[in-house]
Amino acid sequence: MEYTVAVSRDPKSKWYIGQCVEVQGALSQGRSVDELMENMKDAIELVVDYKNGSENGKSSMHSIYVNSNNGKFVTIPDHSVINDYLANAICDMLGIPRCCEN
């Protein structure tokens, strides 16, 4: 199946951030568009498996975090660095106040 990924670029770090249009909660980042798309494949697969009850919410590249107050969830890349731009996207998807100033 093909998916649409909305891509933006952090003006400070120059990292690419992607969110899958059809799979709510699938979010990732990459230093290049190619790296982002590889990371998005993992994030999308994790969310689809998680929604089907066949995944524990963790892959080799991502973890799923759930806001227990509203049930919203998002994939978070298992990277050593999550910049402010991505952190704010994560907050937005979880329905919580933004944590960082861009």
Secondary structure, DSSP 8 states (H G I E B T S, - for coil): ----EEEEE-TTT--EEEEESSSTT-EEEESSHHHHHHHHHHHHHHHHHHHTT---SB-SSEEEEE-TTT--EEEEE--S---HHHHHHHHHHHTS---S--
